[in-house]
Amino acid sequence: MTIVRTNSKEKNLLYNAISREEFEKISSCDTTKEILDKVKVTYKGTGKVKDICINPLIRDYELFQMKDDESIEDMFDRFSKIVGDLKSFGRPYSSGEQIKKILRSLPNLWQPNVVALEYGDFDKLSYDELHGDLIAFEQTHIKRHGHEKKKKSVASK
């Protein structure tokens, strides 16, 4: 009797937590487990659907590179989206793996900064610290290059 009562309470909670359209999909289910299984397949998909969705994300992660005209902020936004999507499909990457991936994705122009980070306390570097260090380097580098371009244009006149 307790199992039936518990199942009824759980079903009632689920019915109240979903929209009318979702209710139509699960109204024929007899047990809470059936409801949860149906909702799981509806929103997460079967294993095959999951694989179809995750494979392009894994490819995007593995081939990830900073674009030529991309700022550090834009690169981190794009990278975070990929990592977040992978995590939602059950494929998380550790902070250390993410840091290494970002450092490998930077163009040659950034290599002096990468070497400096690697010779420092690289293992203790957090994702957010890396983000901040790269933004600082970008701002310093852009200011220096912007200043050199102005000097060159004045000198040529």
C-alpha positions in Angstrom: 0.0 0.0 0.0 2.9 2.4 0.8 4.5 1.9 -2.6 1.2 2.7 -4.4 0.7 5.8 -2.3 4.3 6.9 -2.8 4.0 6.3 -6.6 0.8 8.4 -6.7 2.5 11.3 -4.8 5.5 11.2 -7.1 3.2 11.1 -10.2 1.2 14.0 -8.9 4.4 16.0 -8.3 5.5 15.3 -11.8 2.1 16.2 -13.3 2.2 19.5 -11.5 5.7 20.3 -12.6 5.2 20.0 -16.4 3.3 21.8 -19.1 0.0 20.6 -20.6 1.8 19.5 -23.8 4.3 17.4 -21.8 1.4 16.0 -19.8 -0.2 14.6 -23.0 3.1 12.7 -23.7 3.2 11.0 -20.3 -0.5 10.7 -19.3 -0.6 7.1 -20.5 2.3 6.0 -18.2 1.3 3.9 -15.2 4.4 4.3 -12.9 6.7 7.1 -12.0 9.6 5.2 -13.5 7.8 5.0 -16.9 7.2 8.8 -16.7 10.8 9.5 -15.9 12.1 7.2 -18.7 9.8 8.9 -21.2 10.9 12.3 -20.1 14.5 11.3 -20.2 14.2 10.0 -23.8 12.2 13.1 -24.8 14.7 15.6 -23.5 18.0 13.7 -23.5 17.3 11.3 -26.3 18.3 7.7 -26.6 22.0 6.6 -26.5 22.1 6.9 -30.3 20.6 10.4 -30.3 23.1 11.4 -27.6 26.0 10.1 -29.7 24.8 12.0 -32.7 24.6 15.2 -30.7 27.9 14.8 -28.8 30.2 13.7 -31.7 30.2 17.2 -33.4 30.8 18.8 -30.0 33.8 16.5 -29.3 35.1 17.3 -32.8 34.7 21.1 -32.1 36.6 20.7 -28.9 39.4 18.7 -30.4 39.9 21.0 -33.4 39.3 24.2 -31.4 41.6 27.1 -32.4 41.5 30.8 -31.8 40.5 32.6 -34.9 42.7 35.3 -36.5 40.2 38.2 -35.9 38.9 36.9 -32.6 39.4 38.5 -29.2 40.3 36.5 -26.1 36.9 37.3 -24.7 35.1 36.0 -27.8 37.4 32.9 -27.9 36.6 32.1 -24.2 32.8 32.6 -24.9 33.0 30.2 -27.8 35.1 27.7 -25.9 32.8 27.9 -22.8 29.8 27.1 -25.0 31.4 24.0 -26.4 32.6 22.8 -22.9 29.1 23.5 -21.4 27.3 21.6 -24.1 29.7 18.7 -23.7 29.1 18.7 -19.9 25.4 18.6 -20.4 25.8 15.5 -22.4 27.9 13.9 -19.7 31.3 14.5 -21.2 32.9 17.0 -18.8 36.6 18.2 -19.1 38.6 19.1 -16.1 39.9 22.6 -15.6 43.4 21.4 -16.3 42.4 19.9 -19.6 40.6 23.1 -20.6 43.6 25.2 -19.7 45.9 23.0 -21.8 43.5 23.0 -24.7 43.2 26.8 -24.7 47.0 27.3 -24.5 47.4 24.9 -27.5 44.7 26.8 -29.4 46.4 30.1 -29.3 48.2 31.4 -32.5 52.0 31.7 -32.7 51.8 35.4 -31.7 50.8 34.3 -28.2 53.6 31.7 -27.7 55.8 33.9 -25.5 52.9 34.3 -23.1 52.2 30.6 -23.2 55.9 29.8 -22.4 55.8 32.3 -19.5 52.7 30.7 -18.1 54.1 27.2 -18.5 57.3 28.1 -16.6 55.3 29.7 -13.8 53.1 27.7 -11.4 51.3 26.2 -14.4 49.7 23.4 -12.4 48.2 25.9 -9.9 46.8 28.2 -12.6 43.0 28.3 -12.6 40.8 28.7 -15.6 39.7 32.2 -14.5 43.3 33.2 -13.8 44.3 32.1 -17.3 41.4 34.1 -18.8 42.5 37.2 -16.9 46.2 36.7 -17.8 45.3 36.4 -21.5 43.0 39.4 -21.5 45.8 41.5 -19.9 48.3 40.2 -22.5 45.9 41.0 -25.3 45.3 44.6 -24.0 49.0 45.2 -23.6 49.8 43.7 -27.0 47.1 45.6 -28.8 48.0 48.9 -27.2 51.7 48.4 -28.2 50.8 47.4 -31.8 48.3 50.2 -32.1 51.0 52.6 -30.9 53.6 51.3 -33.4 51.1 51.6 -36.3 50.5 55.3 -35.4 54.3 56.0 -35.3 54.8 54.3 -38.7 52.0 56.3 -40.3 53.4 59.6 -38.9 56.9 58.7 -40.0 55.9 57.9 -43.5 54.1 61.3 -43.9 
